[in-house]
Amino acid sequence: MLLTTAIDYTNGSPHIGHAYEKVLADVMARYQRLRGNPVYFLTGVDQHGQKVEQTAAKEGVSPEAYVEKVTARFTALWEKIGVHYDGWAATTDPRHKACVQKILTDLKDQGQLYKKAYNGFYSVRQEQFLTDRDRDAEGNFGPEWGEVVEIQEENWYFKLSDHTAWLADFLEKNDVILPQFRKAELMNALSRNSGIDLCISRPKERLRWGIEFPFDPDYVTYVWFDALINYVSFVGYGGLDASLPDFDATWNDVVHVIGKDIMVPAHGIYWYCMLHAMGFRDEQMPTLLVHGWWNIRGEKMSKTLGNVVNPDQLADTFGVDALRYYLCRDIYTGKDSDFDVERLVMLFNTELANNLGNLCNRALNMSQRFTEGILHCHLPLEEEDLGVQHSLVESLNLYRESMDQYDIARALEAINRHVVNCNVYAERMKPWEMNKNPENKARVATVLYHLAESVALCAVMLSPVLPDAAVKLAAQIDLPGLLDKKLDELVWGLLPNGHAIEKPQPVFPRIVPVAPDA
């Protein structure tokens, strides 16, 4: 499986949306490995374009120096919050440049590129040419386009219109847009853009910071045409660099994780048509997993409104586990959600510190006190014991189903449901009371075994979302290879009779909100 995220535009600092997308993809990659599937996770940075060139000039530095500084912010954050990727795409990389230029040359040789003059309107913010179809009902270009200027210039065009009929048919027959309700949005946009070709160059007299056209050095490549090619350039397309993966082996079961704002037109129209022009077959087309936005009280985060949330600060304040858990737990993939720091604290304290933390304390601490840290499951089992085992099977099934559908929030609900059932079981059995009678030793051990076995299984299920916490839990269970288990190997009875566990250490300390100054 090839799993990619949209590469981040290096004209600012990473925000909560960037962090969510990367954590989402990281969790998916870790889950695929838990499933026993090979996966290659690619992410990176988009470093070209007019806005980068302009910002660098304002700061009095070269574009190269500017993007290097901004890229460092992204890579440092990904390392901090545990995003582990296999491949890194930077569009200033010479390997990417060579691939873009090869594709441009191939498309020109196939008659897919042509040059013509244009007189019309251009969005500086979006770095794209506009048509009357981009006007609102009153005939104006809306605020989403930012500054719009009228220009006249000659440019290179890609024959997008040659491929839109194929794309409409392909989308109608294939479920490659997830969640599926996004498909109608893409189909409507495609019908509005039929018959339009894509301008893929900018003259150097207006923009120099880009990849030069190999057959016309007076032009550089339009940033979106350049950036989209990262998905193939860094997995060995064209066999241009032996240091990159084998393309045929890597380009398999491809999923692009992108935000809803770049599905149309870039990924849903431009990219599919580019791939088709490059000779990719229908079965080679990627799936687009389109996620929603994190908003603030229903409004999109923006620097203008001053409501952008800094994930770096959140990780420092609440910890990486709390940040990753919240980003996965409080948004359903494909939908929008309102960021709420109080919910971040509440979800961590309730589901991790209280529920799972309480289960760990009961299972491991009482085992140390009552059975000298040695686990035993004695027969016959009682109805309540079988109920715990049944709860685990149900949670595992729901977890697998949800994760397979990229519904991480629902998968975490499944884990928490079993944890709650385990705590209810402990309250009913009251091993702390039973242990007062020496005749109950076997029964106490059986109850504690069921709690400890649940901790072990929950640690594995939780590992894609909270890998560091899972390592800490597994260390206390002290079962070699626990986190190397694959999902299909998660069956009741991982812990053998006579297994010794380690002394418990708190893994999820409660977050204590700091009261505002009086």
Phi, psi and omega in degrees: 000134172256118181245123181232158167245161170300137179282144189276135181284123186275066176223054181153201182246153179295139178241186187296329177295317176301313182297318180299313182299317181290319178295318177304311181292322178298316178297317180297319179296315179296322179294319179300323177291323175298328177285349182088014182261137174292140181215141175240116185258116182245132172214182181166207185223142177260113194248357183260177173119164185293320182295322177296315180299318181291317180295319178299319179296320179297326180274356177073028179233167177286155175303324179299314180293322181295311183291331177295319179295315182290319179302322180299327178296318181292310183297323179296320180292317181299320177296319183296319185261015170077029175273110184250106181257157180268328181228144181240125181253120173234122190287355172271357180297132180303329179293323177290316179304314181297321181292315178300315182293325177295317180294318177302315180296315180298316181293323177295317180296333179273001181077020182268354179239145175211165184243137178205163178273151181222138175229112182181207188253150185222131177271116179293319182297311184273353179055047179212156177281147183245156175235178179297338179291343180271358177280156177276185184299334180271002179087010181256156171278123187292171183297340180295341181271349181067215179291127178243127182238154176263128182224160175227122180195164178262140182212169174268143182234145173261135183285067178303323185296340178291343191241355185289327177294318175300315184297318179300316179294318180298314181293326179295327187263348187229140178265076182254000178249118180237138351293161190294337181293344177286340184298318181298321178300317180291318180297320178296318179295322180296320179295329179282338185256006179295143179083002181252134175264164188253123174287122186240018178224163170223133180293143182297337178294341178252330182210124178252342187272086181185180181274123184293141174294130184291337183249004178206084188293358176276001184230150170243164186279136175304135190303323181288323177295319177295308188295319183298330182292345179304330183298333178254330186294328183264009171238025167089019180300133178084354179061033186280340184215121183291344180284347180270163181299163173287120189297313184299327179281330186271321181283078185212128181052063190272131177232122173261122176266115185223161174278155184297337183285345180244014173289315180244127359263352196301300185277318186286336181242298184304308190292315178300317181291323176299313180299319179297317178295329179282355176100010178289137179280164181304318182289350178265357183288140182285156169273138176257113173266108191257112181264163180271194184251154165269122180250171173239112182050043176085352180258142177296139177294139177204150177297325181298318180280347179071028183243023180286134180264130183267111182292332178298315179293322178299318179297321178292320185283316189247348182098154182294320180300316181296319181294310181299318181297315181296316182298330179270333190269329191253016174218139177263128187307126181101338182257163172276162175210153176270125176289134183214108184295331178293324176289326175304312180293316182297314182295319179295311183294320184285305190275330181258300183296313183279298189291298182289321178299319178294319178298316179298316181298316180295313184294313189270317182293314180291330176295321177296319185283321190259333183233018179057029177077011180253129184265137176217141174242114184259142176264156359280155177278152178261169184303321181296323178295315179296329177296321176297317180296319178296319178300319180296316179299316179298316181293320177299316180295315179293322177300311181297313180301316183292313181294324177297333179262013179062025180259080188288323180301317180292326178294321177292326175300321180295318178297313183296327179297317179292320179300316178298316179299322178295319179292325175295318177302316179297320179295324179288318184282328180048063181300333179293331176278316181300327185293344179292339179254116181304335180290347182265009186304315181296319180292319177300315181298321180295316178299313181293327176299315180298323178290317181293319177299321178294320177300316181299314182291322178294325178300319180291315180296326182281344189300326177296327183273315182235074185298322181292317179296322179297322178297318180295318178295316181296325179296324180284330175289328175058045175249106183306135177079008182303312183279000173269355179296143173268162187302320181291346179269358181277091177233158181297135178108022177297323183272117182284156174300137181088003181288136180259135179253164179273169176291137184288146173231140180300128179257331184234072177297138182302144172274123179257106181302139178274124180293139178297152178300139180290000000 
